[in-house]
């Protein structure tokens, strides 16, 4: 696992060598984009709405 920095906040990421793709933590991305105090709850509510 490696960390990427966006807007001075860390986002967990993983490089899959077999598929040659980056994977990012949805919770970390939600936290950065929404500035939510509880990004896990925000993501959970969003999944229910979708």
N, C-alpha and C positions, 0 to 999 in steps of 0.2 A: 504494500500500500504506500502511496505517496500523497503528499499534500500539495494542493494548488492554492494560490492566494488570489482572491478576487475581492475588490473593494475592502482591502485590509482584513478579510475574513478567510479562514481556511476551509477548503472543500476537500473532503477525502476522495481519493481517486485510485483506480487500479488499471494497469495496462495488461490486457490479455494477449499474450504473445501468439497463441494459436489462431485466434480470430483477428488479431491486429486491430483491436478496438480499445478505446478508453471507456471506463465505467466510472460514474460519479455518484456520490451519495445524494439521493433525492432530498433527504432531510436537510443536508447542508446547503444545497442549492435553494430550497424553499426559504431557509433562514436568511440567506443573503438577499434574495429577491423581494421578500415580503417584510423583512425586518420584524417578523413575528416574535413574541416573547416565548411562544411554545410552538416551534415549527413542526414537531411530530404530530401535535393535535391538529394544526392547520392542514397538514398533508392527509391525515385521517379523514377530516371533514370534507376535504376536496374529493377524495376517492369516493366517498358516499354520494356526493352530489353528481359525480360523473357516472 
